[in-house]
């Protein structure tokens, strides 16, 4: 299936998504990589108010390059998501609903997704210019000292993504591998 969704999202929007679905995401998306995730978790542990509301939010694991030629942002390709696995369950427990990146996730993250009704969306690795074309505006939110890893608020329109792991824990990375091996065996290719 193909869906158009707008972030921030509600539980009903998330529940209908299945691993393998195509998504065109619009709305507000925050950027954050491992250094920002660490600061977010430290702030939560200290009981501080976060610089943005996690409830229903979408976070894109990206460290965009500087804007150029009148564009609001440079290349904006996804970062390997496993780098955020130590922090993600904490953010999911506080209301994060969409994580965007590339690569598979740990069982702890998948369990937290199921517990909190969240999804993991895969962005196209190596296609930072394509991803940036969906970004209409970018605004610094906090931690400018982190450079490209600072948290930014992006306004996106029709960002092309794929549901890699749905809110029931169905994992496209595992399902895809199993289907491939089944086809290889069924066709006598091994």
KEZAFI-233244 format. One line per 2 residues: number of its first residue (from 0); their letters; for each residue x, y, z negated of N, C-alpha, C. Coordinates in Angstrom, 3 decimals, padded with zeros to 6 digits. Example, Ala and Ser with C-alpha at 12.3 -4.5 7.8 and 13.67 -1.06 7.14 Angstrom:
0 = as = 013.190:-005.690:-007.800:012.300:-004.500:-007.800:013.200:-003.300:-007.800 | 012.850:-002.250:-007.080:013.670:-001.060:-007.140:012.900:000.030:-007.870
END
This chain:
0 = xx = 000.841:-001.184:000.000:000.000:000.000:000.000:000.885:001.246:000.000 | 000.292:002.336:000.439:000.972:003.625:000.369:000.100:004.567:-000.449
2 = xx = 000.733:005.288:-001.379:000.012:006.209:-002.245:000.669:007.572:-002.221 | -000.162:008.591:-002.372:000.313:009.946:-002.631:-000.017:010.222:-004.091
4 = xx = 001.006:010.570:-004.875:000.772:010.900:-006.276:001.453:012.226:-006.600 | 000.959:012.848:-007.662:001.486:014.139:-008.084:001.921:014.059:-009.539
6 = xx = 003.140:014.489:-009.807:003.680:014.505:-011.164:003.514:015.896:-011.761 | 003.188:015.989:-013.065:003.071:014.870:-013.994:001.858:013.989:-013.656
8 = xx = 001.945:012.732:-014.106:000.946:011.719:-013.778:000.188:011.286:-015.020 | -000.931:010.587:-014.776:-001.681:009.998:-015.886:-001.586:008.474:-015.803
10 = xx = -002.040:007.816:-016.849:-001.933:006.357:-016.914:-002.655:005.658:-015.772 | -003.815:006.171:-015.358:-004.583:005.534:-014.287:-003.811:005.522:-012.968
12 = xx = -003.114:006.611:-012.668:-002.321:006.666:-011.435:-001.207:005.627:-011.456 | -000.586:005.469:-012.601:000.539:004.537:-012.740:000.070:003.091:-012.657
14 = xx = -001.059:002.775:-013.291:-001.546:001.392:-013.341:-001.853:000.809:-011.969 | -002.230:001.634:-010.997:-002.592:001.112:-009.677:-001.377:000.769:-008.819
16 = xx = -000.205:001.245:-009.183:001.007:001.037:-008.381:001.571:-000.363:-008.585 | 002.013:-000.989:-007.497:002.590:-002.330:-007.540:003.973:-002.332:-006.893
18 = xx = 004.824:-003.209:-007.385:006.169:-003.345:-006.815:006.055:-003.542:-005.307 | 006.807:-002.734:-004.551:006.784:-002.788:-003.100:005.938:-001.703:-002.458
20 = xx = 005.061:-001.055:-003.230:004.244:000.028:-002.677:005.120:001.202:-002.255 | 004.698:001.892:-001.211:005.353:003.122:-000.762:004.669:004.308:-001.417
22 = xx = 005.469:005.271:-001.832:004.962:006.439:-002.551:005.441:007.702:-001.843 | 004.561:008.685:-001.761:004.940:010.040:-001.404:004.642:010.866:-002.651
24 = xx = 005.702:011.266:-003.345:005.568:011.968:-004.624:005.650:013.465:-004.422 | 004.701:014.170:-005.020:004.705:015.637:-005.028:004.608:016.101:-006.469
26 = xx = 004.856:017.391:-006.691:004.717:017.961:-008.021:006.042:018.289:-008.664 | 006.078:018.160:-009.999:007.249:018.513:-010.793:008.061:017.274:-011.137
28 = xx = 009.347:017.346:-010.832:010.284:016.275:-011.144:011.491:016.921:-011.812 | 011.969:016.328:-012.902:013.158:016.833:-013.592:014.369:016.003:-013.191
30 = xx = 015.519:016.667:-013.076:016.760:015.949:-012.809:017.447:015.661:-014.138 | 018.046:014.496:-014.250:018.828:014.165:-015.444:019.662:012.919:-015.152
32 = xx = 020.934:013.018:-015.473:021.820:011.860:-015.382:022.266:011.498:-016.789 | 023.291:010.690:-016.928:023.656:010.141:-018.232:024.026:011.198:-019.272
34 = xx = 024.773:012.233:-018.899:025.141:013.258:-019.886:023.896:013.984:-020.408 | 022.969:014.293:-019.524:021.726:014.948:-019.948:020.864:013.996:-020.771
36 = xx = 020.815:012.720:-020.381:020.052:011.740:-021.162:020.587:011.652:-022.588 | 021.896:011.663:-022.712:022.497:011.601:-024.047:022.058:012.806:-024.874
38 = xx = 022.089:013.993:-024.292:021.685:015.195:-025.027:020.196:015.179:-025.364 | 019.378:014.694:-024.452:017.940:014.601:-024.723:017.698:013.674:-025.917
40 = xx = 018.336:012.522:-025.915:018.154:011.560:-027.014:018.691:012.107:-028.334 | 019.827:012.793:-028.293:020.367:013.403:-029.516:019.404:014.463:-030.058
42 = xx = 018.824:015.257:-029.177:017.858:016.277:-029.607:016.621:015.618:-030.215 | 016.143:014.546:-029.613:014.986:013.831:-030.171:015.326:013.265:-031.546
44 = xx = 016.518:012.691:-031.677:016.937:012.115:-032.958:017.036:013.167:-034.057 | 017.337:014.409:-033.674:017.415:015.503:-034.650:016.046:016.155:-034.893
46 = xx = 015.027:015.687:-034.168:013.689:016.234:-034.330:013.482:017.577:-033.641 | 014.341:017.902:-032.692:014.247:019.179:-031.984:013.204:019.114:-030.868
48 = xx = 012.669:020.260:-030.521:011.771:020.360:-029.381:012.592:020.245:-028.105 | 012.142:019.414:-027.200:012.879:019.222:-025.957:012.650:020.393:-025.001
50 = xx = 013.583:020.609:-024.086:013.457:021.720:-023.137:012.371:021.504:-022.072 | 011.812:020.301:-022.006:010.678:020.027:-021.127:009.858:018.902:-021.746
52 = xx = 008.574:018.869:-021.394:007.651:017.889:-021.954:007.806:016.555:-021.237 | 008.051:015.499:-021.990:008.208:014.175:-021.397:006.872:013.537:-021.021
54 = xx = 005.783:013.965:-021.622:004.476:013.333:-021.399:004.087:013.364:-019.922 | 003.969:012.179:-019.329:003.563:012.062:-017.935:004.606:012.494:-016.926
56 = xx = 005.816:012.771:-017.393:006.828:013.369:-016.523:007.537:012.350:-015.631 | 008.230:012.916:-014.642:009.067:012.152:-013.715:010.487:012.676:-013.830
58 = xx = 011.455:011.763:-013.935:012.865:012.129:-014.000:013.597:011.445:-012.852 | 014.344:012.252:-012.108:015.134:011.782:-010.973:016.591:011.762:-011.392
60 = xx = 017.211:010.603:-011.262:018.619:010.444:-011.596:019.453:010.968:-010.426 | 019.773:012.253:-010.484:020.466:012.903:-009.378:021.347:014.021:-009.916
62 = xx = 022.471:014.211:-009.271:023.342:015.351:-009.531:023.501:016.075:-008.212 | 022.549:016.922:-007.864:022.562:017.532:-006.531:023.777:018.415:-006.284
64 = xx = 024.137:018.518:-005.024:025.203:019.439:-004.648:024.630:020.858:-004.606 | 025.503:021.873:-004.645:025.001:023.259:-004.659:024.162:023.594:-003.422
66 = xx = 023.243:024.537:-003.614:022.400:024.988:-002.503:023.272:025.629:-001.428 | 022.759:025.639:-000.215:023.503:026.198:000.916:022.538:026.617:002.015
68 = xx = 022.984:027.502:002.868:022.235:027.926:004.060:020.775:028.259:003.774 | 020.519:028.946:002.670:019.158:029.337:002.347:018.295:028.229:001.766
70 = xx = 018.850:027.036:001.578:018.110:025.928:000.969:018.168:026.067:-000.551 | 017.171:025.543:-001.224:017.125:025.652:-002.685:018.042:024.649:-003.370
72 = xx = 018.557:023.673:-002.605:019.383:022.611:-003.176:020.216:021.999:-002.058 | 021.322:021.388:-002.430:022.126:020.676:-001.439:021.670:019.234:-001.357
74 = xx = 022.593:018.352:-001.029:022.286:016.937:-000.955:021.795:016.443:-002.318 | 020.788:015.575:-002.315:020.167:015.136:-003.570:019.883:013.643:-003.554
76 = xx = 020.948:012.859:-003.366:020.796:011.407:-003.356:020.777:010.832:-004.761 | 020.170:009.659:-004.932:020.021:009.056:-006.259:021.329:008.519:-006.834
78 = xx = 021.401:008.549:-008.151:022.503:007.964:-008.907:022.100:006.556:-009.345 | 023.054:005.681:-009.553:022.789:004.334:-010.035:022.092:004.396:-011.394
80 = xx = 020.930:003.815:-011.460:020.054:003.950:-012.627:020.549:003.231:-013.875 | 021.303:002.170:-013.702:021.783:001.421:-014.852:022.559:002.283:-015.841
82 = xx = 023.117:003.402:-015.372:023.856:004.306:-016.256:022.949:004.944:-017.305 | 021.643:004.952:-017.057:020.691:005.551:-017.999:019.996:004.512:-018.870
84 = xx = 020.322:003.234:-018.678:019.593:002.174:-019.380:019.666:002.269:-020.907 | 020.774:002.740:-021.442:020.895:002.854:-022.901:019.933:003.888:-023.470
86 = xx = 019.538:004.873:-022.668:018.699:005.975:-023.138:017.235:005.851:-022.720 | 016.983:005.168:-021.629:015.642:005.149:-021.030:014.533:004.647:-021.961
88 = xx = 014.726:003.555:-022.728:013.622:003.119:-023.590:013.160:004.214:-024.556 | 014.099:004.993:-025.081:013.761:006.075:-026.011:012.884:007.126:-025.323
90 = xx = 013.239:007.491:-024.091:012.454:008.477:-023.335:011.092:007.918:-022.947 | 011.051:006.654:-022.569:009.775:006.021:-022.226:008.838:005.995:-023.429
92 = xx = 009.387:005.722:-024.604:008.565:005.708:-025.822:008.015:007.091:-026.156 | 008.629:008.143:-025.600:008.167:009.520:-025.848:007.296:010.061:-024.715
94 = xx = 006.936:009.207:-023.744:005.971:009.635:-022.740:006.441:009.697:-021.300 | 007.735:009.486:-021.025:008.224:009.469:-019.654:007.463:008.396:-018.875
96 = xx = 006.966:008.725:-017.688:006.173:007.775:-016.906:006.825:007.330:-015.605 | 007.709:008.160:-015.045:008.341:007.821:-013.768:009.838:008.051:-013.866
98 = xx = 010.598:007.029:-013.500:012.046:007.145:-013.361:012.357:006.910:-011.888 | 013.269:007.725:-011.334:013.612:007.627:-009.918:015.121:007.471:-009.801
100 = xx = 015.560:006.450:-009.092:016.986:006.231:-008.905:017.229:005.117:-007.914 | 018.352:004.419:-008.099:018.663:003.276:-007.247:019.270:002.174:-008.097
102 = xx = 019.065:000.941:-007.685:019.629:-000.207:-008.383:018.685:-000.769:-009.427 | 019.024:-001.982:-009.886:018.139:-002.649:-010.829:018.269:-002.092:-012.240
104 = xx = 017.356:-002.542:-013.126:017.276:-002.055:-014.506:017.394:-003.212:-015.478 | 017.770:-002.907:-016.713:017.933:-003.930:-017.743:016.582:-004.418:-018.251
106 = xx = 016.602:-005.566:-018.891:015.371:-006.115:-019.478:014.810:-005.176:-020.549 | 015.680:-004.503:-021.319:015.200:-003.555:-022.333:014.401:-002.424:-021.696
108 = xx = 014.872:-001.926:-020.567:014.162:-000.851:-019.872:012.832:-001.377:-019.330 | 012.852:-002.546:-018.705:011.615:-003.112:-018.151:010.600:-003.357:-019.262
110 = xx = 011.049:-003.879:-020.397:010.127:-004.091:-021.528:009.534:-002.773:-022.011 | 010.335:-001.723:-022.066:009.836:-000.404:-022.477:008.854:000.155:-021.448
112 = xx = 009.084:-000.130:-020.170:008.155:000.305:-019.124:006.795:-000.364:-019.309 | 006.807:-001.662:-019.536:005.559:-002.404:-019.730:004.849:-001.896:-020.991
114 = xx = 005.600:-001.723:-022.062:005.036:-001.251:-023.339:004.376:000.120:-023.193 | 004.939:000.963:-022.327:004.474:002.349:-022.204:003.745:002.653:-020.907
116 = xx = 003.556:001.668:-020.043:002.857:001.889:-018.789:003.568:002.865:-017.874 | 004.838:002.580:-017.571:005.646:003.457:-016.725:006.118:002.689:-015.493
118 = xx = 006.658:003.424:-014.508:007.183:002.803:-013.292:008.580:003.315:-012.985 | 009.286:002.511:-012.207:010.599:002.875:-011.704:010.496:002.917:-010.186
120 = xx = 010.808:004.071:-009.617:010.729:004.269:-008.179:012.126:004.335:-007.588 | 012.335:003.617:-006.499:013.639:003.602:-005.832:013.675:004.682:-004.761
122 = xx = 014.757:005.459:-004.797:015.030:006.450:-003.758:016.040:005.831:-002.795 | 016.130:006.384:-001.628:017.019:005.847:-000.604:018.454:006.281:-000.885
124 = xx = 019.289:005.325:-001.251:020.692:005.621:-001.485:021.385:005.989:-000.186 | 022.310:006.949:-000.237:023.045:007.359:000.948:022.281:008.306:001.859
126 = xx = 021.102:008.742:001.397:020.276:009.631:002.222:019.936:010.901:001.449 | 020.959:011.512:000.858:020.758:012.701:000.036:020.129:013.862:000.776
128 = xx = 020.443:014.016:002.061:019.853:015.107:002.843:018.363:014.870:003.056 | 017.977:013.610:003.302:016.561:013.275:003.460:015.807:013.567:002.170
130 = xx = 016.366:013.152:001.040:015.700:013.381:-000.245:015.589:014.885:-000.514 | 016.635:015.637:-000.213:016.633:017.085:-000.443:015.574:017.788:000.403
132 = xx = 015.258:017.233:001.567:014.253:017.851:002.439:012.874:017.882:001.793 | 012.648:017.042:000.791:011.362:017.012:000.080:011.313:018.018:-001.064
134 = xx = 012.421:018.657:-001.376:012.504:019.559:-002.529:012.251:020.989:-002.076 | 011.193:021.584:-002.618:010.805:022.946:-002.236:011.428:024.015:-003.117
136 = xx = 011.707:023.679:-004.374:012.360:024.626:-005.273:013.102:023.873:-006.363 | 014.133:024.530:-006.902:014.940:023.961:-007.986:015.267:025.086:-008.956
138 = xx = 015.002:024.826:-010.229:015.214:025.828:-011.276:015.966:025.189:-012.440 | 017.031:025.830:-012.885:017.783:025.344:-014.036:016.898:025.381:-015.278
140 = xx = 016.857:024.282:-016.018:016.087:024.200:-017.257:017.005:024.332:-018.462 | 018.096:023.554:-018.474:018.997:023.597:-019.630:020.335:022.931:-019.310
142 = xx = 021.303:023.191:-020.203:022.627:022.584:-020.192:023.398:022.881:-018.899 | 023.455:024.165:-018.590:024.181:024.619:-017.408:025.636:024.160:-017.431
144 = xx = 026.195:023.978:-018.641:027.585:023.541:-018.760:027.824:022.157:-018.146 | 026.762:021.406:-017.883:026.908:020.088:-017.273:027.063:020.164:-015.751
146 = xx = 027.032:021.364:-015.207:027.210:021.535:-013.756:026.101:020.855:-012.981 | 026.478:020.005:-012.032:025.465:019.343:-011.205:024.585:018.407:-012.023
148 = xx = 025.034:018.048:-013.232:024.243:017.156:-014.079:023.313:017.907:-015.037 | 023.260:019.230:-014.941:022.326:020.008:-015.761:020.898:019.589:-015.421
150 = xx = 019.993:019.786:-016.356:018.584:019.471:-016.098:017.980:020.596:-015.263 | 017.331:020.187:-014.167:016.642:021.123:-013.283:015.189:020.700:-013.113
152 = xx = 014.337:021.670:-012.914:012.936:021.409:-012.587:012.799:021.552:-011.073 | 012.447:020.458:-010.436:012.254:020.462:-008.997:010.763:020.482:-008.680
154 = xx = 010.410:021.201:-007.654:009.079:021.080:-007.074:009.275:020.309:-005.786 | 008.630:019.142:-005.701:008.806:018.272:-004.533:007.491:018.099:-003.790
156 = xx = 007.613:017.823:-002.498:006.438:017.533:-001.683:006.737:016.304:-000.833 | 005.917:015.283:-001.021:006.002:014.053:-000.235:007.400:013.436:-000.229
158 = xx = 008.003:013.326:-001.418:009.296:012.652:-001.550:009.077:011.151:-001.307 | 009.771:010.557:-000.315:009.540:009.145:000.020:010.251:008.206:-000.959
160 = xx = 009.461:007.373:-001.627:009.981:006.464:-002.643:009.292:005.107:-002.530 | 009.863:004.113:-003.191:009.281:002.776:-003.231:009.165:002.340:-004.680
162 = xx = 008.042:001.706:-005.037:007.895:001.183:-006.394:008.814:-000.030:-006.508 | 009.887:000.131:-007.273:010.839:-000.961:-007.476:010.399:-001.853:-008.637
164 = xx = 009.882:-001.236:-009.709:009.359:-001.988:-010.857:008.064:-001.314:-011.273 | 006.992:-002.101:-011.330:005.696:-001.522:-011.695:005.446:-001.617:-013.194
166 = xx = 004.315:-001.088:-013.634:004.013:-001.002:-015.068:003.710:-002.357:-015.706 | 003.619:-003.399:-014.881:003.448:-004.762:-015.403:004.769:-005.522:-015.448
168 = xx = 005.854:-004.862:-015.020:007.167:-005.478:-015.060:007.546:-006.241:-013.808 | 006.698:-006.190:-012.777:007.043:-006.843:-011.513:008.206:-006.085:-010.883
170 = xx = 009.270:-006.804:-010.580:010.542:-006.218:-010.173:010.837:-006.561:-008.719 | 010.772:-005.574:-007.838:011.006:-005.785:-006.415:012.397:-006.359:-006.147
172 = xx = 013.376:-005.984:-006.956:014.721:-006.519:-006.756:014.732:-008.031:-006.952 | 014.040:-008.522:-007.952:013.967:-009.968:-008.193:013.026:-010.640:-007.202
174 = xx = 011.870:-010.029:-006.937:010.908:-010.602:-006.001:011.498:-010.686:-004.598 | 012.216:-009.659:-004.187:012.829:-009.644:-002.860:013.878:-010.719:-002.700
176 = xx = 014.701:-010.884:-003.720:015.737:-011.926:-003.664:015.096:-013.309:-003.575 | 014.056:-013.542:-004.397:013.386:-014.844:-004.398:012.744:-015.128:-003.042
178 = xx = 012.117:-014.120:-002.442:011.493:-014.304:-001.128:012.550:-014.614:-000.061 | 013.654:-013.909:-000.109:014.737:-014.148:000.847:015.248:-015.587:000.729
180 = xx = 015.513:-016.026:-000.490:016.030:-017.382:-000.687:015.019:-018.429:-000.243 | 013.732:-018.156:-000.457:012.669:-019.068:-000.024:012.658:-019.168:001.515
182 = xx = 012.783:-018.035:002.198:012.789:-018.032:003.662:014.030:-018.746:004.211 | 015.159:-018.505:003.591:016.392:-019.177:004.023:016.214:-020.692:003.897
184 = xx = 015.679:-021.140:002.770:015.502:-022.568:002.552:014.465:-023.145:003.519 | 013.334:-022.431:003.677:012.258:-022.914:004.554:012.699:-022.995:006.016
186 = xx = 013.626:-022.140:006.409:014.093:-022.128:007.787:015.381:-022.913:007.989 | 015.801:-023.637:006.970:016.990:-024.480:007.073:018.271:-023.710:007.333
188 = xx = 018.353:-022.479:006.802:019.531:-021.656:007.058:020.611:-021.806:005.997 | 020.409:-022.710:005.066:021.472:-022.900:004.059:021.892:-024.335:003.969
END
